[in-house]
């Protein structure tokens, strides 16, 4: 049994990470901004606490004594570059202070390459309205890559398409390195590919499997890695 701290535990991804970790017998500390909104998460195996993912001292306080941290945070209401950059720096500093060696972050699939050397978000057709949030996640990744922290991190990115929020866990997924793969039904990638409703969708539950796997048995280190069905 391990102890895992989950930041952003109240979101769709975070709640599934908590459930997946519990199914493996782990003790979980679920970190949210307002515990009163997520009282249903608390149990004998889940400690529900308030925390600030941009504050190294807050991170260290809730993370001490844990074996790994998983982060699934989403803030559409703030400047993305400032928020995700600050969160990356704070996580590395706070976890290092707490003695937590493994950090797993749920990333964004538009940072994966749609062609060699070309991130999906770099295509000229990419909508300008999407750029600020995606740039923020790119800042986060750059901070991780250049910080020099001793924390062993990985960013796990699902395909940039709405995830299946209904289908039960299969426990199956594959990793794609830094590549963005087309749908498995034979459709080639088009610009609309991440945002339309064609083809099978990767599930939140299997994404949670991939995230907890990387916390339990690290396979990828200091890199962005794609996962899909």
C-alpha positions in Angstrom: 0.0 0.0 0.0 1.2 3.5 -0.9 0.1 7.0 0.1 -0.8 9.2 -2.8 -1.7 12.9 -2.7 -4.0 14.0 -5.4 -4.2 17.7 -6.3 -7.5 18.8 -8.0 -9.2 15.8 -6.5 -12.7 17.3 -7.0 -12.6 17.5 -10.8 -13.6 14.8 -13.3 -10.1 13.5 -13.7 -9.2 13.9 -10.1 -12.2 12.0 -8.8 -11.4 9.1 -11.0 -7.8 9.1 -9.9 -8.9 8.9 -6.3 -11.2 6.0 -7.2 -8.5 4.2 -9.1 -6.0 4.6 -6.3 -8.5 3.4 -3.7 -9.3 0.3 -5.8 -5.6 -0.6 -5.5 -5.6 -0.3 -1.7 -3.8 3.0 -1.5 -4.3 5.7 1.1 -5.2 9.0 -0.6 -5.0 12.6 0.5 -7.5 14.5 -1.7 -6.5 18.2 -2.1 -9.1 20.7 -3.2 -9.6 24.4 -2.9 -12.8 24.2 -0.9 -13.3 20.9 1.0 -16.9 21.8 1.9 -17.8 21.3 -1.7 -16.4 17.8 -1.9 -17.4 16.3 1.4 -18.4 13.1 -0.4 -14.8 12.3 -1.2 -13.8 11.8 2.4 -13.7 8.2 3.8 -11.6 6.0 6.0 -9.0 5.8 3.1 -9.3 9.4 1.9 -8.2 12.4 3.8 -9.8 15.5 2.4 -7.8 18.7 2.8 -7.6 22.3 1.5 -4.5 23.2 -0.5 -3.1 25.7 -2.9 -1.2 24.2 -5.9 0.6 27.5 -6.5 2.0 27.7 -2.9 5.1 25.6 -2.2 4.5 25.6 1.6 0.9 24.5 1.2 2.0 21.7 -1.1 4.7 20.6 1.3 2.3 20.6 4.2 -0.3 18.3 2.6 2.3 16.1 0.8 4.7 15.1 3.6 4.7 11.4 4.2 3.4 10.5 0.7 5.0 8.3 -1.9 3.8 10.1 -5.0 1.7 13.1 -6.1 -0.8 13.2 -9.0 -2.0 16.5 -10.3 -5.2 17.1 -12.3 -6.0 20.8 -12.0 -8.0 23.1 -14.3 -8.5 26.8 -13.8 -10.3 28.6 -16.7 -10.9 31.7 -14.6 -7.2 32.9 -14.3 -4.3 33.7 -16.6 -3.2 30.3 -17.8 0.5 31.0 -18.3 0.8 32.6 -14.9 -1.2 29.9 -13.1 0.3 26.8 -14.7 3.8 28.2 -14.6 3.4 29.1 -10.9 1.9 25.7 -10.1 4.8 23.8 -11.8 7.4 25.8 -9.8 5.5 25.4 -6.6 4.9 21.6 -7.1 8.6 21.0 -7.7 9.7 23.1 -4.7 6.9 21.9 -2.3 7.3 18.2 -3.2 11.1 18.3 -2.9 10.7 20.0 0.5 8.2 17.2 1.5 10.5 14.4 0.3 8.0 13.2 -2.4 10.1 11.9 -5.3 7.4 11.2 -7.9 5.1 13.7 -9.6 2.5 12.7 -12.2 0.7 15.6 -14.0 -2.4 15.3 -16.3 -1.4 17.3 -19.3 -3.0 18.4 -22.5 -2.9 16.5 -25.8 -2.5 19.6 -28.0 1.2 19.6 -26.9 1.7 16.3 -28.6 3.1 16.3 -32.1 0.7 16.0 -35.1 3.7 15.8 -37.4 7.5 15.5 -36.7 8.5 18.6 -34.7 5.1 20.2 -35.0 2.8 20.3 -31.9 -0.9 20.1 -32.7 -1.3 23.6 -31.2 1.2 25.1 -33.6 -0.8 24.4 -36.7 -1.9 27.6 -38.4 -5.6 26.6 -38.3 -5.5 26.3 -34.5 -8.2 28.7 -33.2 -6.8 31.8 -31.6 -9.3 31.6 -28.8 -7.7 28.3 -27.6 -4.2 29.7 -27.6 -4.0 31.3 -24.1 -4.9 28.1 -22.2 -2.6 25.9 -24.4 0.2 28.4 -24.1 -0.2 28.1 -20.3 0.2 24.4 -20.4 3.3 24.8 -22.6 4.7 27.1 -20.0 4.1 24.5 -17.4 6.0 21.9 -19.4 8.9 24.2 -20.0 9.2 25.0 -16.3 9.3 21.3 -15.5 11.9 20.7 -18.2 14.2 23.5 -17.1 13.8 23.7 -13.3 16.5 21.3 -12.3 14.5 19.9 -9.4 15.3 16.4 -8.0 11.6 15.5 -8.3 11.0 12.8 -11.0 8.1 14.1 -13.0 6.0 13.0 -16.0 3.2 14.7 -17.9 0.6 12.3 -19.2 -1.6 13.6 -22.0 -4.8 12.1 -23.3 -5.9 12.7 -26.9 -7.2 16.3 -27.3 -10.8 15.3 -27.7 -13.7 15.3 -25.2 -13.1 12.2 -23.1 -15.7 9.5 -22.6 -17.3 10.2 -19.2 -19.6 7.2 -19.1 -17.9 4.0 -20.2 -16.6 1.9 -17.3 -12.9 1.1 -16.7 -11.3 -1.4 -19.0 -7.8 -1.0 -17.6 -6.3 -0.9 -21.1 -4.4 1.9 -22.8 -1.3 2.4 -24.8 1.4 5.0 -24.7 2.3 7.0 -27.8 5.5 8.8 -26.9 5.3 12.4 -28.0 2.9 11.7 -30.9 -0.7 12.4 -31.5 -2.4 9.4 -33.1 -5.4 9.5 -35.4 -8.6 7.7 -34.5 -8.3 3.9 -34.7 -11.3 3.7 -37.0 -9.2 4.6 -40.0 -10.0 8.3 -40.2 -6.9 10.4 -40.8 -6.2 13.4 -38.5 -7.8 16.6 -39.6 -7.9 19.9 -37.8 -11.3 19.1 -36.4 -10.2 15.8 -35.1 -9.7 16.8 -31.5 -12.9 18.7 -31.3 -15.5 16.7 -33.2 -17.5 13.6 -32.2 -16.1 11.1 -34.7 -14.4 7.9 -33.7 -14.0 6.1 -30.3 -13.1 8.2 -27.4 -10.5 7.5 -24.6 -12.2 7.3 -21.2 -11.6 9.2 -18.0 -11.5 5.9 -16.1 -8.7 4.5 -18.3 -6.8 7.8 -18.1 -6.9 7.4 -14.4 -5.4 4.0 -14.7 -2.5 5.4 -16.7 -1.9 8.2 -14.2 -1.9 5.9 -11.2 0.3 3.4 -13.0 2.9 6.1 -13.4 2.7 6.8 -9.7 2.9 3.1 -8.7 5.5 1.9 -11.2 7.2 4.8 -13.0 7.9 4.0 -16.7 8.5 7.5 -18.1 10.7 10.1 -16.6 11.0 13.9 -17.1 9.0 13.8 -20.3 5.6 14.4 -21.9 3.9 11.1 -22.9 0.7 10.5 -24.8 -1.8 7.8 -23.8 -4.8 6.5 -25.8 -7.0 3.5 -26.2 
